[in-house]
Amino acid sequence: MANQSRRKFMRNSVMGLAALPFGAGILSKTAFAQELPRLDPSNSTAQALNYVEVASDASDHPAYEEGELCSNCMFFNAENEGCQLFPQNSVEPDGWCQSWTAQG
């Protein structure tokens, strides 16, 4: 009987340890998502892509069309307001850059 309890304990321990990286991955993504600093429009990459925090400020840019916002771009991640083009930062959902691409 003690052998069975020990076996059950070992099996559960191994399963718990195996699941640990998945749980840590989820927690770290959540924590990271909450800590993304807002992209500074004066950042060199932001400037290269003509990023603005208010889309209408780009109305004189030839690539801009009304209604294009970071929030409806395929590169935008609504969970953390992140952008694949600026992976270390969050972006203003009402912003815009010349790489705007419709969600597919």
N, C-alpha and C positions, 0 to 999 in steps of 0.2 A: 504493500500500500504506500509506504514512504517513497518507494522507487517511482511510482506513478505520479505522486505529487511533485517530486523533484523533476521528473521529465516534463510535466506540465509547466512548472515554473521556468525551466530552461527554454522550452519552446516559446513561451510568451515573452521571455526576456529577449531572445534572439529576434523575434518578430518586432518587438518594440524598438530594438536598436536598428533594425533594418528600415523601419519607418521614420526614424529620427531625421535623416537628411531631407526627406520630403517635407516634413513639418517645418524644419529650419528654413528650407528654401521658400516656403510660403510666407513665413513670418518675416524673413529678411526682405522679400520682394515688397511686402506690405509696408514695412518700415522704410525701405528705400523710396517707395512711391510717395510716401508722405513727406520726405525730406528733400525733394528736388527743388533747388533754388530757381527762382524765376529768371528766365533768360533776359539779359541786359541787351537792349537794342543796339548798344554801342559795341557789343561783342563782334569781333572780326568776321566770324562765320555768319552771324545775324546780318551784319552789314552787307556781306557778299551776296546773301539771298534776299536782300531788301526787306527784312523782317520789320514789321511795325506792330505795335500793340493794339492799335485800332485800325481795322481793315480799311475804313474809308480814307485814312491818311495816305493810302497807296493809290487813290483814285487816278492820279496822274501817271501811274506806271502802266506801260503798254500791255503787260500780262494780266493786270487786275481786271476782274469783272465783278460787278456788284453781286453780293450774296456769298462770295468766297470768304470763308472764315477758317481759322485753324480748327475749330470744332467740327467742321464738316469735310476736313481733309483726310485722305487715307493714311497719312503719317501720324495723325493725332491719336493719343491714348486718353480716353475720357477718365479713366480711373485715377490717373495722377497728373492730368493735364500735360503729359509728356509728349514729345515729338521725336520720331525716329531720326530726324535730321539733326536734332540737338539732344542727344541721349543723356547728357549730364544736367539738363535743365527742364523745367516746365515752361510752357508757353501760355500766353494769354488766349483763352478760347475765342475771343473776338478779334484776335490778331490775324495777320496774313503774311505770307512770304511768296516769292516768285516761284517756288517749287510746289505751290498748292496743286493738289491732284484730287479729283472727285473720288469719294469713297466708292469702292467697286462692288 
